[in-house]
Amino acid sequence: MQYSSLSDFLDRGKDALAKGPVALILCEDEAEVASTLRHHQYQGFKAVVGFMPERMTLPEDLIDTIHRVDHSHVRDGGIDTIVNAVIPQAGDIWLYYGYNAEYLFYPFCETRTIGEMLAFHTEERRDAMLSFVVDLYAGDLRRHGNAVSLEDAYLDRTGYYALARPDPQNHGHPKERQLDFHGGLRWRYEEHVSQSRRKIDRIALFRAKPKLVMRPDHTFTDEEYNTYSCPWHHNLTAAVASFRTAKALKLNPGSTFDIEAFTWHNSVPFEWHSRQLLDLGLMEPGQWF
């Protein structure tokens, strides 16, 4: 199905939101659009909705299997515009949101579907899942000028940390079970990244409900959605393996000439497997076995 705009999708695409989980993918450019959409199809999302400019073309198999929405993030609004428009139409289904050249991983995703994982998470009385955006980057920027390469992908194995999240409504005291996470390229090249964009935590998976709103900083108006776990034990977390920061740093005129290579002594090849992310502590299995 193809839709001429976000409003057209909300009018005619109700079938796509009838049963979750549903993946909402904003395609900002043409980097790895097809592989991103296929990755989330493979994980078992009931529907994958791709928001992309009209000029983009898709392989024939994706034309028949995804919901395509003509949408320019510059003209029509970013991911928060999309998510906040979809939430009131989505009932109580689970939603995922991300960008092109971003790939969702969760513990044991090679053998278990996204629906199975979220069914377990729901039984644990959780309506949202914390995700870490793990920066990927091409090892050879001379061959891959936009820093995107599935075959030559690297990530940082160390350099991640968390800080308490202050509550301005409570004299700046830390919020309960909420942290601001940092690391990756946004930490190493922080002079090129605005302060508001340096966090790597994202509530990428959440359950829709009435009056829920996603803020521009990727947190939600329901504070429980922003917590990393319930009060009584650790919960599942996920990881979003993302070329988005590397791509922006390398294509931005203000930073590209300062970066000859993203690799450093703590770079390791990305294995495209959840086990590596678990071993590096970049996601948590909780009680999920």
C-alpha positions as a Python dict, from the first residue, in 0.01 Angstrom:
ca = {
    (1, 'M'): (0, 0, 0),
    (2, 'Q'): (115, 354, -76),
    (3, 'Y'): (-13, 670, 88),
    (4, 'S'): (29, 1027, -31),
    (5, 'S'): (88, 1174, 316),
    (6, 'L'): (84, 1103, 688),
    (7, 'S'): (-279, 1214, 709),
    (8, 'D'): (-368, 985, 418),
    (9, 'F'): (-205, 694, 602),
    (10, 'L'): (-404, 772, 917),
    (11, 'D'): (-725, 784, 711),
    (12, 'R'): (-674, 476, 494),
    (13, 'G'): (-408, 273, 672),
    (14, 'K'): (-600, 165, 978),
    (15, 'D'): (-545, -202, 887),
    (16, 'A'): (-171, -153, 937),
    (17, 'L'): (-237, -49, 1297),
    (18, 'A'): (-494, -317, 1372),
    (19, 'K'): (-245, -557, 1527),
    (20, 'G'): (103, -499, 1664),
    (21, 'P'): (386, -476, 1693),
    (22, 'V'): (428, -220, 1415),
    (23, 'A'): (757, -62, 1302),
    (24, 'L'): (761, 305, 1196),
    (25, 'I'): (1073, 383, 992),
    (26, 'L'): (1157, 740, 888),
    (27, 'C'): (1384, 738, 582),
    (28, 'E'): (1580, 1063, 583),
    (29, 'D'): (1797, 972, 283),
    (30, 'E'): (1864, 670, 61),
    (31, 'A'): (2127, 501, 279),
    (32, 'E'): (2036, 134, 335),
    (33, 'V'): (1662, 191, 312),
    (34, 'A'): (1587, -156, 175),
    (35, 'S'): (1807, -341, 427),
    (36, 'T'): (1649, -148, 715),
    (37, 'L'): (1296, -234, 608),
    (38, 'R'): (1384, -599, 547),
    (39, 'H'): (1559, -631, 883),
    (40, 'H'): (1244, -532, 1069),
    (41, 'Q'): (1025, -751, 852),
    (42, 'Y'): (1248, -1046, 938),
    (43, 'Q'): (1205, -978, 1309),
    (44, 'G'): (834, -1041, 1278),
    (45, 'F'): (668, -701, 1295),
    (46, 'K'): (306, -733, 1185),
    (47, 'A'): (348, -425, 968),
    (48, 'V'): (643, -211, 863),
    (49, 'V'): (556, 148, 769),
    (50, 'G'): (820, 341, 577),
    (51, 'F'): (800, 722, 566),
    (52, 'M'): (1010, 854, 278),
    (53, 'P'): (1026, 1125, 10),
    (54, 'E'): (833, 1064, -311),
    (55, 'R'): (1152, 1045, -519),
    (56, 'M'): (1275, 728, -344),
    (57, 'T'): (1234, 397, -522),
    (58, 'L'): (1201, 58, -353),
    (59, 'P'): (1274, -298, -469),
    (60, 'E'): (968, -479, -599),
    (61, 'D'): (941, -717, -303),
    (62, 'L'): (918, -424, -60),
    (63, 'I'): (662, -238, -269),
    (64, 'D'): (425, -530, -213),
    (65, 'T'): (502, -596, 155),
    (66, 'I'): (539, -261, 336),
    (67, 'H'): (317, 39, 388),
    (68, 'R'): (485, 331, 213),
    (69, 'V'): (402, 688, 314),
    (70, 'D'): (525, 987, 112),
    (71, 'H'): (679, 1209, 378),
    (72, 'S'): (965, 1458, 386),
    (73, 'H'): (1110, 1501, 734),
    (74, 'V'): (1221, 1856, 642),
    (75, 'R'): (882, 1963, 510),
    (76, 'D'): (638, 1742, 701),
    (77, 'G'): (806, 1697, 1040),
    (78, 'G'): (1042, 1455, 1211),
    (79, 'I'): (990, 1128, 1392),
    (80, 'D'): (810, 1290, 1687),
    (81, 'T'): (550, 1428, 1446),
    (82, 'I'): (494, 1080, 1304),
    (83, 'V'): (483, 900, 1639),
    (84, 'N'): (249, 1149, 1803),
    (85, 'A'): (12, 1135, 1506),
    (86, 'V'): (6, 753, 1508),
    (87, 'I'): (-38, 699, 1884),
    (88, 'P'): (-407, 808, 1901),
    (89, 'Q'): (-490, 573, 1611),
    (90, 'A'): (-297, 271, 1743),
    (91, 'G'): (-513, 155, 2033),
    (92, 'D'): (-289, -34, 2275),
    (93, 'I'): (-53, -203, 2029),
    (94, 'W'): (327, -199, 2057),
    (95, 'L'): (512, 44, 1831),
    (96, 'Y'): (877, 74, 1732),
    (97, 'Y'): (1026, 382, 1573),
    (98, 'G'): (1361, 436, 1408),
    (99, 'Y'): (1539, 569, 1101),
    (100, 'N'): (1693, 422, 788),
    (101, 'A'): (2037, 264, 844),
    (102, 'E'): (1923, 170, 1196),
    (103, 'Y'): (1871, -192, 1301),
    (104, 'L'): (1684, -306, 1610),
    (105, 'F'): (1840, -587, 1814),
    (106, 'Y'): (1703, -748, 2130),
    (107, 'P'): (1829, -1046, 2332),
    (108, 'F'): (1813, -1371, 2132),
    (109, 'C'): (1648, -1198, 1835),
    (110, 'E'): (1803, -1455, 1601),
    (111, 'T'): (1567, -1726, 1729),
    (112, 'R'): (1274, -1536, 1879),
    (113, 'T'): (1033, -1293, 1716),
    (114, 'I'): (965, -940, 1829),
    (115, 'G'): (610, -1046, 1918),
    (116, 'E'): (731, -1324, 2149),
    (117, 'M'): (969, -1088, 2324),
    (118, 'L'): (708, -816, 2373),
    (119, 'A'): (451, -1068, 2498),
    (120, 'F'): (697, -1160, 2773),
    (121, 'H'): (774, -793, 2844),
    (122, 'T'): (400, -721, 2873),
    (123, 'E'): (359, -1005, 3123),
    (124, 'E'): (621, -828, 3333),
    (125, 'R'): (382, -531, 3344),
    (126, 'R'): (604, -313, 3128),
    (127, 'D'): (463, -80, 2862),
    (128, 'A'): (792, 52, 2726),
    (129, 'M'): (1145, -70, 2667),
    (130, 'L'): (1466, 125, 2704),
    (131, 'S'): (1696, 98, 2402),
    (132, 'F'): (2053, 212, 2353),
    (133, 'V'): (2151, 365, 2021),
    (134, 'V'): (2483, 196, 1946),
    (135, 'D'): (2681, 388, 1686),
    (136, 'L'): (2805, 193, 1385),
    (137, 'Y'): (3058, 332, 1137),
    (138, 'A'): (3249, 213, 833),
    (139, 'G'): (3607, 114, 900),
    (140, 'D'): (3738, 265, 576),
    (141, 'L'): (3598, 612, 508),
    (142, 'R'): (3791, 640, 182),
    (143, 'R'): (3582, 356, 38),
    (144, 'H'): (3260, 451, 219),
    (145, 'G'): (3234, 828, 213),
    (146, 'N'): (2901, 842, 397),
    (147, 'A'): (3040, 616, 676),
    (148, 'V'): (2780, 348, 602),
    (149, 'S'): (2882, -10, 518),
    (150, 'L'): (2713, -330, 633),
    (151, 'E'): (3019, -539, 543),
    (152, 'D'): (3275, -305, 705),
    (153, 'A'): (3083, -199, 1016),
    (154, 'Y'): (3253, -123, 1348),
    (155, 'L'): (3135, -16, 1694),
    (156, 'D'): (3297, 103, 2016),
    (157, 'R'): (3346, -174, 2272),
    (158, 'T'): (3399, 69, 2564),
    (159, 'G'): (3331, 432, 2655),
    (160, 'Y'): (2967, 409, 2765),
    (161, 'Y'): (2843, 561, 3089),
    (162, 'A'): (2528, 683, 3264),
    (163, 'L'): (2446, 996, 3463),
    (164, 'A'): (2156, 1065, 3696),
    (165, 'R'): (1864, 1238, 3525),
    (166, 'P'): (1770, 1551, 3726),
    (167, 'D'): (1405, 1635, 3786),
    (168, 'P'): (1342, 2009, 3738),
    (169, 'Q'): (1005, 1967, 3914),
    (170, 'N'): (1179, 1831, 4226),
    (171, 'H'): (1466, 2075, 4288),
    (172, 'G'): (1695, 1889, 4048),
    (173, 'H'): (1694, 1563, 4246),
    (174, 'P'): (1749, 1248, 4035),
    (175, 'K'): (1444, 1091, 3881),
    (176, 'E'): (1360, 742, 4002),
    (177, 'R'): (1488, 463, 3773),
    (178, 'Q'): (1585, 708, 3500),
    (179, 'L'): (1937, 772, 3371),
    (180, 'D'): (2095, 963, 3083),
    (181, 'F'): (2326, 732, 2887),
    (182, 'H'): (2623, 850, 2683),
    (183, 'G'): (2894, 701, 2467),
    (184, 'G'): (2989, 614, 2112),
    (185, 'L'): (3055, 879, 1849),
    (186, 'R'): (2844, 1141, 2024),
    (187, 'W'): (3082, 1117, 2318),
    (188, 'R'): (3404, 1100, 2117),
    (189, 'Y'): (3305, 1388, 1888),
    (190, 'E'): (3094, 1583, 2134),
    (191, 'E'): (3234, 1916, 2010),
    (192, 'H'): (3034, 1857, 1690),
    (193, 'V'): (2715, 1741, 1865),
    (194, 'S'): (2478, 1977, 2045),
    (195, 'Q'): (2423, 1903, 2413),
    (196, 'S'): (2059, 1809, 2360),
    (197, 'R'): (2158, 1535, 2113),
    (198, 'R'): (2437, 1363, 2305),
    (199, 'K'): (2227, 1101, 2485),
    (200, 'I'): (2214, 751, 2339),
    (201, 'D'): (1906, 625, 2525),
    (202, 'R'): (1578, 601, 2339),
    (203, 'I'): (1241, 448, 2430),
    (204, 'A'): (1226, 287, 2088),
    (205, 'L'): (961, 28, 2180),
    (206, 'F'): (645, 131, 2361),
    (207, 'R'): (277, 55, 2393),
    (208, 'A'): (36, 314, 2262),
    (209, 'K'): (-232, 456, 2490),
    (210, 'P'): (-461, 762, 2496),
    (211, 'K'): (-302, 1102, 2567),
    (212, 'L'): (52, 962, 2549),
    (213, 'V'): (293, 1208, 2384),
    (214, 'M'): (655, 1166, 2280),
    (215, 'R'): (871, 1468, 2355),
    (216, 'P'): (1142, 1598, 2118),
    (217, 'D'): (1412, 1440, 2341),
    (218, 'H'): (1265, 1089, 2282),
    (219, 'T'): (1111, 1065, 2629),
    (220, 'F'): (739, 1033, 2699),
    (221, 'T'): (489, 1230, 2905),
    (222, 'D'): (420, 917, 3114),
    (223, 'E'): (734, 907, 3331),
    (224, 'E'): (708, 532, 3388),
    (225, 'Y'): (772, 485, 3016),
    (226, 'N'): (1111, 654, 3065),
    (227, 'T'): (1237, 412, 3333),
    (228, 'Y'): (1497, 146, 3260),
    (229, 'S'): (1329, -123, 3472),
    (230, 'C'): (1047, -191, 3715),
    (231, 'P'): (1114, -145, 4091),
    (232, 'W'): (1154, -513, 4175),
    (233, 'H'): (1401, -655, 3920),
    (234, 'H'): (1590, -587, 3596),
    (235, 'N'): (1393, -587, 3272),
    (236, 'L'): (1479, -645, 2910),
    (237, 'T'): (1648, -368, 2716),
    (238, 'A'): (1720, -348, 2345),
    (239, 'A'): (1982, -190, 2119),
    (240, 'V'): (1947, 8, 1798),
    (241, 'A'): (2259, -41, 1587),
    (242, 'S'): (2274, 288, 1400),
    (243, 'F'): (2487, 448, 1128),
    (244, 'R'): (2291, 773, 1168),
    (245, 'T'): (2542, 965, 1382),
    (246, 'A'): (2843, 855, 1176),
    (247, 'K'): (2662, 952, 858),
    (248, 'A'): (2575, 1297, 995),
    (249, 'L'): (2926, 1364, 1124),
    (250, 'K'): (3085, 1264, 795),
    (251, 'L'): (2841, 1449, 569),
    (252, 'N'): (2819, 1767, 778),
    (253, 'P'): (3058, 2035, 640),
    (254, 'G'): (3134, 2149, 995),
    (255, 'S'): (3280, 1814, 1102),
    (256, 'T'): (3374, 1610, 794),
    (257, 'F'): (3723, 1760, 752),
    (258, 'D'): (3808, 1691, 1118),
    (259, 'I'): (3742, 1316, 1076),
    (260, 'E'): (3976, 1099, 873),
    (261, 'A'): (3861, 776, 1041),
    (262, 'F'): (3615, 681, 1313),
    (263, 'T'): (3812, 373, 1418),
    (264, 'W'): (4030, 388, 1730),
    (265, 'H'): (4193, 139, 1968),
    (266, 'N'): (3853, 46, 2117),
    (267, 'S'): (3684, -27, 1783),
    (268, 'V'): (3574, -382, 1706),
    (269, 'P'): (3398, -526, 1400),
    (270, 'F'): (3023, -549, 1443),
    (271, 'E'): (2914, -913, 1423),
    (272, 'W'): (2543, -845, 1350),
    (273, 'H'): (2443, -1074, 1636),
    (274, 'S'): (2268, -1006, 1966),
    (275, 'R'): (2529, -1209, 2157),
    (276, 'Q'): (2797, -947, 2092),
    (277, 'L'): (2573, -666, 2222),
    (278, 'L'): (2489, -871, 2531),
    (279, 'D'): (2857, -949, 2597),
    (280, 'L'): (2945, -579, 2569),
    (281, 'G'): (2667, -488, 2815),
    (282, 'L'): (2479, -285, 2557),
    (283, 'M'): (2151, -459, 2630),
    (284, 'E'): (2004, -655, 2919),
    (285, 'P'): (1818, -989, 2900),
    (286, 'G'): (1644, -942, 3236),
    (287, 'Q'): (1441, -1256, 3313),
    (288, 'W'): (1407, -1343, 2940),
    (289, 'F'): (1551, -1687, 2866),
}
